[in-house]
Amino acid sequence: MNRIHINIDRIVLRGIDPADRQALVNGLKTELARMLADPTARAAIAQSRRTPVLPLGKMSMGQGTAGARLLGGGIARAIGKGISR
């Protein structure tokens, strides 16, 4: 079984309530796990490489923990697109 390790050193977020941090992290982890469960997506990003900076651009967030969770999922999808190039 191949393993994929993704290390995220820092995510810069402006305007997010610190109380919503864990919901964002949970959304990010859940979506990354879902994406990596797909064999096609997994093969596309399985090559070893380093991406020092992956600018994702502006992303909007809804209210509260639900909005933070959705934002985390959106960040995960953007990361998946960025590293599969």
C-alpha positions, -999 to 999 in steps of 0.1 A, spaced: 0 0 0 14 34 -10 13 62 15 9 99 7 22 124 33 10 159 30 27 184 53 10 218 56 33 241 76 11 272 76 -22 284 63 -26 322 64 -62 331 72 -74 366 76 -108 374 92 -116 340 106 -128 337 142 -103 316 163 -133 297 177 -139 283 142 -104 271 137 -111 234 146 -141 232 123 -119 245 94 -92 220 102 -118 192 103 -132 202 70 -97 203 55 -88 169 68 -121 153 58 -119 166 22 -82 157 18 -90 121 30 -119 119 6 -98 131 -23 -70 107 -16 -94 78 -14 -101 82 -51 -75 61 -70 -75 84 -100 -68 115 -79 -43 96 -57 -23 86 -88 -23 122 -100 -6 135 -69 14 105 -58 47 118 -73 71 131 -47 76 168 -49 78 199 -28 56 229 -33 70 257 -12 41 281 -17 7 273 -31 -13 305 -34 -50 298 -34 -63 332 -39 -93 347 -22 -119 323 -8 -152 333 9 -165 318 42 -200 315 54 -210 321 90 -199 301 120 -185 266 123 -204 253 93 -189 281 71 -155 273 85 -159 236 77 -169 244 41 -140 267 38 -116 239 50 -131 216 23 -126 244 -3 -90 248 7 -84 210 5 -98 210 -31 -76 239 -41 -46 221 -26 -55 190 -45 -57 209 -78 -25 227 -70 -4 197 -63 -18 175 -91 -4 199 -118 
